[in-house]
Amino acid sequence: MSGLSDLPSLARVIDAHGLAAKKSLGQNFLLDMNLTEKIARQAGDLTGCDVLEVGPGPGGLTRGLLLQGARRVLAVEKDPRCLPALAEIAAVSDGRLEVMQGDALEIDAAARLSAPIRIVANLPYNVGTELLVRWLTPAVWPPFWDSLTLMFQREVAERIVAQPGGKAYGRLAILSQWRATPRIVMSLPPEAFSPPPKVHSAVVHFTRLETPRFPADAKVLQRVVAAAFNQRRKMLRSALKGVSPDIEAHLTRAGIAPTERAEQVSLEAFCALARSLAEDA
């Protein structure tokens, strides 16, 4: 731990390695180690866990995860400019940090980790939602991870935890809450980052459920929810007519009024609709 504490400040590391954040990579660096350690603490006790980190940049959160006692950290970084800075952390990590250069969307990180596994990341804004959806929709459930502790734009975080009846409620809320319990655990202002983004950010912690909250076929549920929210202003009998020629009967069987709109329908009701459709498939 002493070697980690002796590393230069993140601001000095960025200057030394010329790590100006790239907008094309969705980069916004957190330079305050108090904040990065606080984010790491939101993931809980890491001492017996492997941790996957995506987009470590100069390594602020990486340091925080190691200082919080993570058994092992696998940091996946697309930007080759960041590798020397991360190598400096690896050199004093007692073998607990492995750095991989590559695109997190293309790498099978799970194969390099041992359970229990937690994912903790200040996700690049341009791939954050796509990565989350992939982690929530594997072919087999439960997934390889026990929990996710992820930073998003505040607007995305609010969509993840949204309840029926509001504009924020949609596909992301359904996917997140069906198989996990998400909650916003931190908020960060733009000035916490370098460069400051135009939006506020928030950290969301997801605790996975061993089985989905309500029974439903994953593919059917995803298809129904996608169709319903793609035309969220329409009544469901219109928005879902391409899903089944008997959609009104299925809606009624699921306890949903055909004249309701997607944002009015609970997760439980969507699952009931998916079950009804699967029975006739």
Secondary structure as GFF3:
##gff-version 3
##sequence-region A 1 281
A	DSSP	alpha_helix	2	5	.	.	.	ID=ss1
A	DSSP	alpha_helix	10	17	.	.	.	ID=ss2
A	DSSP	three_ten_helix	23	25	.	.	.	ID=ss3
A	DSSP	beta_strand	29	30	.	.	.	ID=ss4
A	DSSP	alpha_helix	33	41	.	.	.	ID=ss5
A	DSSP	beta_strand	50	54	.	.	.	ID=ss6
A	DSSP	alpha_helix	60	67	.	.	.	ID=ss7
A	DSSP	beta_strand	72	77	.	.	.	ID=ss8
A	DSSP	three_ten_helix	80	82	.	.	.	ID=ss9
A	DSSP	alpha_helix	83	91	.	.	.	ID=ss10
A	DSSP	beta_strand	97	101	.	.	.	ID=ss11
A	DSSP	three_ten_helix	109	112	.	.	.	ID=ss12
A	DSSP	beta_strand	117	122	.	.	.	ID=ss13
A	DSSP	alpha_helix	128	136	.	.	.	ID=ss14
A	DSSP	beta_strand	147	153	.	.	.	ID=ss15
A	DSSP	alpha_helix	154	161	.	.	.	ID=ss16
A	DSSP	alpha_helix	171	179	.	.	.	ID=ss17
A	DSSP	beta_strand	180	188	.	.	.	ID=ss18
A	DSSP	three_ten_helix	190	192	.	.	.	ID=ss19
A	DSSP	beta_strand	193	194	.	.	.	ID=ss20
A	DSSP	beta_strand	201	208	.	.	.	ID=ss21
A	DSSP	alpha_helix	218	230	.	.	.	ID=ss22
A	DSSP	alpha_helix	236	239	.	.	.	ID=ss23
A	DSSP	alpha_helix	247	253	.	.	.	ID=ss24
A	DSSP	three_ten_helix	262	264	.	.	.	ID=ss25
A	DSSP	alpha_helix	267	279	.	.	.	ID=ss26
###
